[in-house]
Amino acid sequence: MTDAKANHERVKAALAVNGCTLAQVARELGVAASTVTIVSQGDRRSRRVETAIARAAGKEPAHLWPERYPMPEHVQKGAIDMPSP
Protein backbone atom coordinates (compact mmCIF):
# COMPACT_ATOMS: atom_id res chain seq x y z
CA MET A 1 0.00 0.00 0.00
CA THR A 2 1.39 3.40 -0.96
CA ASP A 3 1.83 6.18 1.57
CA ALA A 4 -0.93 8.21 -0.10
CA LYS A 5 -3.34 5.26 -0.03
CA ALA A 6 -2.47 4.49 3.59
CA ASN A 7 -3.00 8.12 4.54
CA HIS A 8 -6.35 8.14 2.71
CA GLU A 9 -7.42 5.14 4.79
CA ARG A 10 -6.31 6.95 7.98
CA VAL A 11 -8.37 9.99 6.95
CA LYS A 12 -11.44 7.82 6.41
CA ALA A 13 -10.89 6.12 9.77
CA ALA A 14 -10.57 9.48 11.54
CA LEU A 15 -13.86 10.55 9.97
CA ALA A 16 -15.54 7.28 10.94
CA VAL A 17 -14.58 7.79 14.58
CA ASN A 18 -16.68 10.96 14.47
CA GLY A 19 -19.50 9.26 12.57
CA CYS A 20 -18.78 10.99 9.28
CA THR A 21 -17.83 9.97 5.75
CA LEU A 22 -16.15 11.64 2.80
CA ALA A 23 -19.55 11.65 1.05
CA GLN A 24 -21.08 13.61 3.93
CA VAL A 25 -18.28 16.15 3.75
CA ALA A 26 -18.92 16.49 0.01
CA ARG A 27 -22.65 17.07 0.56
CA GLU A 28 -21.93 19.72 3.21
CA LEU A 29 -19.56 21.51 0.81
CA GLY A 30 -21.85 21.13 -2.19
CA VAL A 31 -19.20 19.36 -4.26
CA ALA A 32 -18.99 15.95 -5.89
CA ALA A 33 -17.97 13.07 -3.65
CA SER A 34 -15.18 12.31 -6.13
CA THR A 35 -13.74 15.79 -5.50
CA VAL A 36 -13.41 15.10 -1.79
CA THR A 37 -11.98 11.63 -2.43
CA ILE A 38 -9.38 12.99 -4.87
CA VAL A 39 -8.26 15.55 -2.29
CA SER A 40 -8.19 12.96 0.49
CA GLN A 41 -6.11 10.64 -1.67
CA GLY A 42 -3.59 13.41 -2.28
CA ASP A 43 -4.12 13.60 -6.04
CA ARG A 44 -5.27 17.23 -5.81
CA ARG A 45 -5.07 20.02 -3.25
CA SER A 46 -7.93 22.14 -1.93
CA ARG A 47 -7.53 24.03 1.32
CA ARG A 48 -11.33 24.33 1.56
CA VAL A 49 -11.87 20.57 1.20
CA GLU A 50 -8.90 19.63 3.41
CA THR A 51 -10.13 21.98 6.14
CA ALA A 52 -13.67 20.56 5.94
CA ILE A 53 -12.38 16.99 6.16
CA ALA A 54 -10.15 17.85 9.11
CA ARG A 55 -12.96 19.68 10.92
CA ALA A 56 -15.31 16.71 10.42
CA ALA A 57 -12.59 14.42 11.81
CA GLY A 58 -12.01 16.73 14.78
CA LYS A 59 -8.41 17.33 13.74
CA GLU A 60 -6.15 20.03 12.40
CA PRO A 61 -5.33 19.65 8.69
CA ALA A 62 -1.67 19.28 9.74
CA HIS A 63 -2.55 16.10 11.66
CA LEU A 64 -4.11 14.50 8.59
CA TRP A 65 -1.64 15.83 5.99
CA PRO A 66 1.61 16.73 7.77
CA GLU A 67 3.47 16.89 4.46
CA ARG A 68 1.08 19.59 3.21
CA TYR A 69 0.80 21.80 6.29
CA PRO A 70 3.57 22.93 8.59
CA MET A 71 2.38 22.05 12.06
CA PRO A 72 2.47 24.90 14.61
CA GLU A 73 4.73 24.17 17.56
CA HIS A 74 1.88 24.05 20.10
CA VAL A 75 0.09 21.44 17.96
CA GLN A 76 3.24 19.33 17.55
CA LYS A 77 3.20 18.80 21.28
CA GLY A 78 -0.23 17.18 20.94
CA ALA A 79 -2.02 19.92 22.84
CA ILE A 80 -4.78 20.84 20.42
CA ASP A 81 -7.33 19.15 18.18
CA MET A 82 -10.11 21.02 16.40
CA PRO A 83 -13.62 20.60 17.79
CA SER A 84 -16.16 18.74 15.70
CA PRO A 85 -18.78 20.90 13.97
N, C-alpha and C positions, 0 to 999 in steps of 0.2 A: 504494500500500500504506500502510495506516495505521501510526502509530507502534506501537500495541499489536500489530498483526499482524507487523510487522517485528521487534519484540522477541521475540515468540513464536518466530519462525523462528531468531533468534539463540540462544534458549534451547535449542531442539532441536539446533542445530548444536553448541553447547557440550557437550550430552549425547553426541552422536554421536562427538565427538572422544574421549570416554572409553568408547566402546562401549556406551552406554546409551540407552534410549528413555523417553519419558513413560510408556508402558505398563509398562515394568519398574519404574519408580518407583511406579506405582500398585499393582502386585502386592506390592512390598516393604512398602508402607504398609497394604495390605489395603483399599484403596478402589477405586472405579470409575475406569477410565481417563478417563472424561469429567470426573471431578472434578479430576484432575491437569491435564487440558487446559484446563479453564475457569480454573483458577488461573494456569496459564502464560500464557494469553491476556490475563489482567488483568481478566476479567469478575468474578471473586470473589477474596477474600483468604483465605489460610490460612497462618499462620506455619509450621505443621507441614509442609504440602506444599511451600511455598517453600523451607524449609530442606532438605528431602529432595532436591528438584530441584537445589538449589545444591550440596549435598554430592556428589551423583552426577556433577555437572559439574565437580567439583573447584574450585568457586568459593565466594565469600562471597555470600549473598543480595543484598547491596548492589551487587555487580558485575552481577548479572542484572537487578535491579529497583532502580536508583538512585533512582527517584522514590518508592519505597516505604520504603526504609531509608536513614537517614542513614549515610554511610560514615565510619567512624573515620579520624582523620587519618593513622595509620600505614598504613592500607589505601589511602587516596587516593594515596599516594606509590608504589603498585604493589608494596609489599614483601611482601604476604602473599596467598596463595590457600589455600583449605582443601584438605586431602588427600582423595583419593578413599577411599571406604569399603573 
